[in-house]
């Protein structure tokens, strides 16, 4: 008895590309009602690893330049931090995807 065997072979494409997870920037805008202290305190509480010294530098940059990038990283985290900063009353630019 002859048995016919069927076999399937899968060939993986060695030219596959890996997609980088989308990144984004969080930017605080200057306004006429948030104090330096409030901006700095919000950054320390919400942005992981933010030092008190760095938060004050960024608060001053917002005042002098009209805006400051306060965080850059994965889009999903950016969305969370952005929303938390908005909930504290900070004036935020839309999330910028990089």
N, C-alpha and C positions, 0 to 999 in steps of 0.2 A: 504494500500500500504506500503510495506516494502521498506525502503530506506537503502541502504548499504553505510556506510560512510567509507572512507579510510583516515587514518590518518598516518602521518609520524612523527616519533620521532627522534630527533637528540640527540645523547649522546656525550658530550664533553669529550675528554680524559684528565683526570686530571694530567697525566704524561707529559704534553707538556713541552718542554724545550724552554727557551728563548735564542736566540743567541745574543751574545754581538756584538755590532758594531765593525768592525775591527779597531785596533789601530796601530799606526806606530810611528817610531822615525825618527827625522831629525838630520843628523850628518854632520857637516862641517869638511872638511879635510884641513890640512896644505898645503900651497903652497908657492912658492917663489916670488909671485907678489902682493898679496893682503896685505895691511897694517893692523895693529891692528885697526886703526881708521876706515878704510873702513868696516871691518868685524863688528865692534861694531855698527857703524851707520846703516848698513843694518839690523842688528838684531833689533835695536830699532824701525826702520821704518816698518819692515815686521811682526815681531812676536808680536801678541797682548799681552799687559801687560809686555813686556820686559823693565826692567829699564836700565838706562844708566850704572849704576854700574854693574849690572849682565852681560850686554853685554860685558863690558871690561873684566870681570872675564872669560867669555867664550872665548873671543879672545885670552887671554893669555893661556888658557888651550889648545886651538887649536895649538898654537905655541909650547908649552912645551910637550904636549902628542901626537901631530900629528893629533888629532881629538877631537871633543867635541859634545856631544848630546845637541842640542840647543832647542829642542821642542819634546814633546810626546803628542799624542792625536788621535782623530778620523782620519782615513785614508784619507778621502776626504779633510779635512783641511790641512793635512800633504802634500798632493799632490800640493795644491795651494801654500803654503809657500815654499816648496821645489823648485817649478818652479820659484817663484819670487826671491829667493836667487840666483838661477842659472842665472837668467836674469841680476843680479847685478854683475856677474862675479865671484862669490864665487865658490870654488871647493867643490863639494858635493858628499857624498857617496850616493849610491842608497837608496831609502826609505826602511827602515827595518820594516816589519810588525811584531807586537808583539802579 
